[in-house]
């Protein structure tokens, strides 16, 4: 499963990082969330919860 963030939609609230810091981090320069490169969303086990909690639906999971 591949996860990505729609940068234009992200407001940088940090909900995804709070719920799934193994996969997401906040980019200090942009003030928005980003996916940590090389991390497997399946192994982390928290991507779905982070996606469901995103207030702007900026997280996309591709099966």
N, C-alpha and C positions, 0 to 999 in steps of 0.2 A: 504494500500500500504506500502510495506517495502522498505527501502532505505539502501544501504550499500556502502562501499568504498573498492575498490581493492587497498589494501595498497601498493603493489608492483608497481602499475601504478601511484599512487599519487605523484606529484612533490611538493606539498605544496605551490602552487601559491596563494591560498586563495580566488580564484574567488567564490567558493561555499559559503564561509563564508560571503563574501561581499554581495552576492545576497540573502542568506538564513541563517542568523545567528541564527534563531530560531531552526534550525535543525543541522547545522554543526558548528564545532569549530576546531581550529588548536591545535594539541597536541604539547605543547612546547618541550617535550622530544624527540619525533620522528620527529618533523618538518613537519608533514603531517596532513591532515584533518581527522576528525573522526565524526561520527554521535553522537549527544547528546542522551544518553540513555533515553528512556521513552517518546520521542517526537513523535507525530503523524504527519507524512509527509502530510497527507490529510488536517489536520487542519492548518498547517503552510502555505500551498498554494504556496510555492516557490521552491519546490524540482525539478520540471520539468525544470524550468528556470536554476537552478544551474547545473542540469545534462547536459543540452544542452550547457552550457558555459564551462564545464570542458575541458581543452585542451588535456587531455590524456584519456578521456572517462573512468575515474576511478570510477565514480558514477553509481551504478546500482539500478534501481527501479524495484521491483517485484510487479506486480498487485495482 
